[in-house]
Amino acid sequence: MAEVRLDNQTLLHIGLFERITRTRVRDCVDAEDRIIFMVDDGFITKAVGKNGENVSKLRKSLNKTIQIIEYSDDPIQFVRSVFHPYGVENVELETRGSQIHATVKVNPVLKAKAIGRQGRNLKIFRDIICRHHEIQSVSVS
């Protein structure tokens, strides 16, 4: 697993998130166009809020798209949570030599969005997954 380092700006985002949602943040990734927050297992509903009101408040305050991921100790469930907005159909883990590879099958209509322009989304998601589980590579099919 990769070492997690948070800068001052990210810590400010986490503080705002925790004040608005009243949930603890496990991790936060500030991408160019969005901020991805990770909450503990079982707290995603509280973090999103009734009718998504917490996400709306955060979007207005931070002026960025907000994505919330639910942490899981189970690597398959965690990968499923990371790719949730893209209609995950299946997640398979396989060992390739000394590395663990995850293959995520998403809704074919949303596959391009899951990968992102020039693989940007896939890279962000792979980094998040590597930070929390012993998975070194991820592909979308």
N, C-alpha and C positions, 0 to 999 in steps of 0.2 A: 504494500500500500504506500502511496505517495504521502509526503509530508504536507500538512495543510498550513498555509501561512495566510494571514488576513491583514490587509492594510487598514489604515485609519478610516478611510472612506467606507470600506466594507463593514467595519465595526459600527459606524454610524448607521448604516442601512440595517444591520442586525438589531440595533437598539430601537430604531423606529418600528421595525417589524414586530418585535417582542412587545412594545407598548401598545400597538394597535391590535394585535391578535391575541395577546396574553398567552402565547405559546413560546416555548424555548426553541431557538434555532440551533440545529446541529452543525450546519455548514451553510455557506453562502458563496455564490459565484457571481461576480459582476461582469457580464459580457457586454459588448458594445451597445446592443439594442435592448437588453433585458437583464433582469436580475433573477437568479434562481436561488430560492431558499429551500433548505431541507429541514424538515421537522421530524421529531421522533414518531415511531410507529404508533398509530392510533390517534394522532393529533391533527391530521390533515383537515378534517371537517371543521374543527374549531379554528384552525388557521385561515381557512377560506372564508369562514363566516357565513351567516344566513344570507342566502341569495348572492353570495360572492361579495358582500359589502366590504370585507377587510381587504380583498384584492383590489377593489375599486379605489378605496382610500389610499392604498399604497401606490397604485398606478398614478393617481393624481399627485401625490406628494413627491414621488421620485421621478415622475415623467418618463417612465420606462415600463415595458411589458413585464409583468410579474408571473413567474412560474413557481409552483410549490411542489416539491417532491417529498414523498413519505419514505423515511428510512426503513430498511428491514435487514435483519441479520442474515436472512436467506438471500443469497446472491441472485437467484432467478427472480424472486419477488421484487428485489431492489431494481434490477434492470427493467422489469415490467413497469415499475413506478416511474422510472426516468423517462421511458418512451410512452407513457400512458396517453398523452394527447394525440398520438398517431395511431391509435387503434391496434394495440399489440394483440397478435393472434397466437404467437408462440415464442418461447425463449429456450434456446438450447445451449448448454455449456459443453465444451469438449477440450480435452488436453491435447495440445500440439507440442510435442517435445516437453519442454519444461514450462511452457506457458499455457494459461487457460484462456480460451477464446469463447466469446458469447456471440451467437447468431440470433438476431431479433427479427422475427417475421411480423411485419406491420401491415395494416390495410394498404393494398396496392395503390389506391387513390392518393394516400398520404405519404407514400414512400419517399417521393422527392422532397417533401417538406421535412421529413424526419432526417434525411441526409443533409439538407440545406445547400445553399449556393456554395460551390467549391468545397463541399464536405464540412462546412463550418459547424452545423448543429451536431453532426456525428462526432467531431473532434471535442466539442464542449462536453457532450454526454460521456464520451470515452474517458475524459479526464476526471469527471465526477465519479464514474464507476471505479476507476483505478484508485481514487483517493480513499475509497471505503471498502473495497473488496479485492481479493487476489485475482482479478481478471485483467489481463494485459492488453487484449485487443477485442474490438467489437465490430461487427458488420451488420448491415441491414439488408434483409431480403424481402 
